[in-house]
Amino acid sequence: MPYTATARRPRWWPELLLIAVVYAAYSGGRLLARGDVTTAVDHGLAILRLEQLLHLDAEHPLNRLFTGTPALGIPADFAYATLHYLVTPAVLVWLFRRRPLRYRAARTWLMVSTLLGLVGFTLMPTCPPRLLDAGHGFVDTMAQFSSYGWWGGEASAPRGLGGMTNQYAAMPSLHVGWALWCGVMVWRYGRTPLLKALGVAYPLLTVVVVMGTANHYFLDAVAGCAVMGLGLVLARPATRGADRLRGLARERFGGHFGGRFAGAGTTGASPIVSGGCETSAGERIPGQRARSASADDTPAAAR
């Protein structure tokens, strides 16, 4: 991370509430940013033509491989439908428990990047390869192997719930973006060679899966990585802005709640509770223990 981790361990319930609110806003905004079908198809074809011009269109051979080999296509469909929603929360929980001083920076990076992805869905609704006309040579593996899973013919949405998802939210690919975030976290903070290897393999596998199942173009994956890079750059100012807002809230409302929110981990003078009274030299408040010099040398983290 390019910035210093917070000095305080976060509490689990505000974090859970924050993640739930951001994810709900993201999901709702994703549905609202549908765009019209014609525009989405035009964008999809433009991406496909650009890839063909640059010889980057690896989607066709991968899609043919997954379609013709159920032993690859079916596990890939399950990976696309599940890992995105299982691995990312698992890595968040792992960081919260094992790397609490790094958690806040990592969570902020993920959230900022996710909101940037929503901007991309809004500005550029994109038809994925699987929804293009059959003449373009793509087969929807999720629809082909739907009898093996809970999804129907509308991406990974459960049968009958396809209307609750935006099938044109393909650019950028946050499947790839989130996988890259997970990979960086596991590689950076994992302690064993196996964990570090998984951190490298997971985003690469995700790129292959999203292309082979015809859910994304290669450039969607590139855009997903770019969004994560921009989110990393913006995470530091976002964290500072949140700290400023928190400080202003404490200044404004702290006194009304007995100083409860004026609390630990912030700079500035603590409230005076003695009413201006002072003790003379050597005088102690009744019941107060004398502090030894060694106690003052104890690091704050150990107290």
Number of C-alpha atoms within 10 A of each C-alpha: 14 9 11 10 14 15 12 13 14 15 10 12 9 10 14 11 11 13 15 12 12 15 15 12 13 18 15 14 17 22 19 13 19 20 18 11 13 12 15 22 20 15 18 25 18 13 22 21 14 13 17 12 10 9 9 14 19 15 25 18 14 19 27 18 15 24 23 12 11 15 10 14 24 21 15 22 27 18 17 20 20 12 15 18 13 11 15 18 14 12 16 19 16 15 21 21 14 13 14 19 18 21 22 22 21 21 18 18 24 22 20 21 28 22 19 19 27 22 16 22 25 20 13 21 27 32 26 27 28 24 19 19 11 11 6 13 14 23 23 24 25 28 19 16 19 20 10 14 16 12 22 20 17 21 25 23 18 16 15 11 12 16 11 12 18 22 22 26 26 27 29 28 27 24 25 28 29 23 27 24 25 26 24 18 21 22 20 13 15 18 10 10 10 10 16 18 14 17 23 17 15 19 23 15 15 23 22 20 27 25 25 29 30 27 28 28 31 20 18 26 25 16 21 27 24 16 23 25 17 14 22 23 16 15 24 18 12 17 18 11 12 12 13 12 12 15 16 12 13 19 14 12 14 16 13 11 10 10 14 12 18 23 13 9 9 13 9 8 7 11 11 8 7 7 6 6 8 9 8 7 6 6 8 11 8 6 6 7 8 8 8 8 8 7 9 9 8 10 8 7 7 5 6
